[in-house]
Amino acid sequence: MLIAHGEKAPQIDPTAWVAPDATVCGDVSIGPGARIMHGARLIGEAGGAIRIGRDVIVMENAVVRAGPRHPCSIGDHCLIGPNAHVTGATLEDQVFVATGAAIFHGAWLGRGAEVRIHAVVHLRTRLAPGATVPIGWVAVGDPARILSPDRHEEIWAVQKPLNFPDFVYGVDRAAPDLMVQVTRRLSERLGAHRDDEPI
């Protein structure tokens, strides 16, 4: 389904293909030869663009999102695996994101990087070209440290100062009633979808 949002409609190259049960909403540009498979969701919130390059494959039930603070760019010849999640990140050419992997806001993945099954590339992390995040491991920081998930304290020591709530939602982690503020802001922003138009 193609949906106009915030006065922006998806732009799809004539040689690309979007499955009939996929959703492409808002400021999304899909390049030549790209394939957006069944159940995938590409959501460009108002003010947040998604750019999908040549011959990119977005597999079943993957989610690619962009918001006003964090556009999303996926270079040529990338593969986003089933149930993967890419939000507000930049992927250079030939990046592989495996099944169930998560790439967060402000992350940058260099050419030919691999993020394997259920691995995570955290907020504002910079992954070198050709780097690999092993199955279930976590990349965090700039430059990225690649750590096993059982090393939570080390991951948190790098992640905490990145202040996810502030970087993503504009609310400092120390704010009173943090989740009240986050959800109210997000609810207001997402409320704009009431005016979406299927095309």
Steps between C-alpha positions, in 0.01 A plus 500: 500500500630842408404783733553876478598655834574862590457610139765248385425196287734208436709516182567156352720430201305319226741205518454456877230278649299540820296202622127575522497436876807716573453858621693794359395823670613860466832637377645176363702466182562149365771450240527287187473124540414522870264241647280570801365163607179387669414663830794744492435850637682813379377805689637848429347722767434865412839665467684165496605356166589142409723442200530143367774437243536279193423126533429526874301209641279562803378157609174389660382692808808723517445857625683806368410833667605863486388796707552874489821478704634185333475432126587152374718418202568152365765482229512282190499118516403472869292220645274556802400161637159381624382665824799736503458855625685804359411842640656834411831347392737520204607180326760536230507267199501120529400479868337179627255521791390148598175366640383673816791747516442855629672817380422815702481877447812677381691177433732491200598169338793508261509333161481121517425483874306198629261494794415138562188332644351684801803729529463867599667819378419756766417868482768722339732205444749509213578160351811490279480385138514123481440455875289212632275494805472129594172319566327658799787740580483877553690780325512824697695826475704698249712319403293191572591260777356158422401319819317184594157561656612367840729807535210730582692728738761575231230559239308728735815696589527600133127525432383701801676829409348477151170582675252313280190691624660837424649404163185329375215687672656823628441412867795464737522166680501682837168676430225428754231270360724416205262252339204737541689765304629256239164338432315834487745641245494180298121478516469857372742434213343167404154656516582661166433159342127563545522708182688238294363427153530163324615552140 
